[in-house]
Amino acid sequence: MDTGAAAGATDTSNTQFHTDVEVTFSMSGETDNGLSFGGSVQLDEAGAADPADDGGSAFFVSGAFGTLTVGDTDGALDFAMTEILGPGSLGDQESSHDGFKGSYLDGSYDGQIARFDYTAGDLSVAVSTEILDADAADRSSGYGVGVKYALGNITLGAGYQTAETVSAQFGGAAGSAAVPGALLTTTGGTVTATTGAATAGNGQTVLIAGADAVTRVVAEVDATGLSVSGTFGAVTAGLTYVSYDSNQVGFDADHTSVGISYTQGAMTIGANYGDFDSDNNAQDRDGMALTANYSLGGGATLQAGYETSDGGATGADRGDSWSLGLAMSF
């Protein structure tokens, strides 16, 4: 396995052996009046909860009224969108390249999401929120709405999600080099410190007033997405489009992805490509992945994956990565 490098970093990785264990505990029950409830907790090979998105745990209550899920779960926009990534790989190549942007603002706060969804026939609707843990004058909680409709073998999805993310932070506890009295000016999505009068900028200018002051730039981001996917015999394909609009100059962007998967007997192969195109070229990213699985039966599967990524800024190309091995499901 070759793990590649982080986005924008030089690829200095080497081929290596890789093992990984994930255990998911699932629980379920039913009340006397017919309400279903349950949850799941994911543990890694160290015996600790998954550090991302509220520890990999989520719990639900479901009935004729719909389903309420709280924890490590998808927001309403992600619920509505359908991405075709292809079969899995040991190194998650299908979702680790820079063209994959599948969270749709989920995790902008603490990763703990509450989502209510309701299905009537072929139509499913959802609303969600991710709450800001502590009061802040410049931030509020995020929310989303989504809808998807099954039209025979084709599924249509649409949704909207909003969040306020900290795009830069300076001073005091942030530990930056900014000093009291410095002016911070956002330009093209970045923030630079100046010592004189405010320069002619195209963004927000703020003043650090004291030695312990912490000044941050908050981006209000709205994501609007559409997706279409379908299964045609042995082939499954899909297309997604998401528009990101922000109050910060240089943060507006569009993301487009396409994926296809083909199954024949024990073999499944897939490919996906994604392109993130922003007003600020330094944020531009694209990438693609190829994956293949061959089932040996009994829960054992040979898996192979390859991904490559490219950045819009000079020197941002981080190269590629691959993995090959045996996945075992018990």
Helices and strands as residue ranges (DSSP letters): E 23-30, E 36-43, G 54-56, E 58-63, E 66-71, H 76-80, H 93-96, E 113-120, E 123-130, E 142-151, E 154-170, G 172-174, E 183-187, E 190-194, E 205-207, E 215-232, E 235-246, E 253-264, E 267-278, G 281-283, E 285-297, E 300-311, E 319-328
